[in-house]
Amino acid sequence: KHPRKRLPPSQKTSNTPAHTPPTTPTTNPGITPPDPDLTALRFELARLRAARGWSYDELASRSGLARRTVIEIEQGRTIGTLKTWHALAHALNTPLDELFSTLCRGHDLPGPAQD
């Protein structure tokens, strides 16, 4: 084995680039979207499941998800991925946009202003 040579502090290199370009904001400064109503989304999931008379096991089976995942989403312990919500929407035969529109309860849906 060859011993490693130690560089003096003035000659050490960093793993970060010498110059990092500034990031450009993706939205107008000072304008932020409203918070999504995640509680309304999970309540809608529970409502749709109950309206069909399905247990957690039934929805899990029809969606291909784990029972634990369905329970944790409905109880607000996790939000789930887009892929998870896609599977739930198909299992419930509910359009994804209709399901996700519950996120905007309490504020306007995104899109052009209505005149």
N, C-alpha and C positions, 0 to 999 in steps of 0.2 A: 504494500500500500504506500502511496505517496502522501506525505503530509500536506494538508491544505495550507496555502499561504493566506494570511489575513491581510486585508487591505486596510490602510488607515482610513478613519472616518471621512476624510475629504475625498477619497477615491471610491467609496462604496457607491454602488448603483442601486436604484430603486426599481421595483416592479411596476410602478405607475409611470405613465408617460409624462414627459417634461411639460407638455402643454395639453390641457384638456379644453376643447372648445366649449363655449357656453352653450347650454341647452336652450332651445326655443320653446316657449310655452305653447301648448297645443290648443289652448282656449284663450279667449280675450282676458286680459288681466282684470282681476276684480270681479269676474263673473264665474261663479261656480254652480254646477248643477245641484238641484235639491237632493237630499238624502233619499235613497230608495226605501220604501216601506217593506222591509224584509218580513216583518210580522204579518202584514197582510198577505204576502206571498205564501208563507207557511200555513196560514189559516185557510187560504184558498185551496191549497193542496189537501188539507184535512177535510174541508167541506166536500171537495170533489170525490175523495175516497169514501167518505161517509154516505154521500148521495147514492153511490153505487152499492152500498152495503158491504164494502170490501174491508177485510182485516188488513193489518200491516203485512201479514204473510201473503195475502192475495195480491196486493199491489206490488210487493217485492217480486213475486213470481212472474207477474205479467210484465214487469219492467226490466227484469233481469238484474235487479239490484239486490243487495243484501238487505235483509229485514232490518238490521241495525242501522243501515244508511237511511232508510225511509223514516224510521223512528227518530233518529237524530236530526233530520231535516225538519220534520213536523214539530219537534220539541225545541227547535231553535238552537241546538248545540253545534250545528254545522250548516253551511249554506249550500253545499253541493257544487258540483261543476256544471258547466253548460251541457256537457254530455249526459250528466245525471238528469238534469231537467228535461232534456230532449227525450230521454227514455221514459220519464214520468209522463210527459205530455202525450207520447204515443200510447202508452199503456192506458191512459185515461181518455184517449181519443179527443183531446182538447188541443186546439191550436196553440202553439208556443207563444205567439204574440198576445193572445187572449190571456193566457196564464201570466205572462210577464207584465201585462198592463196593470196588474194589481200593485206592482212596485211603485206606480205613480199615484196611488191613492193619496189625496190631500194636496196634490199639485197637478198642473197641466201635463199632458203627455208631450213628449218631445215632438218637434216638427214645426212646420210653418204656422204662424199665427193665423187664427181664424178671424175674418172680418165680418 
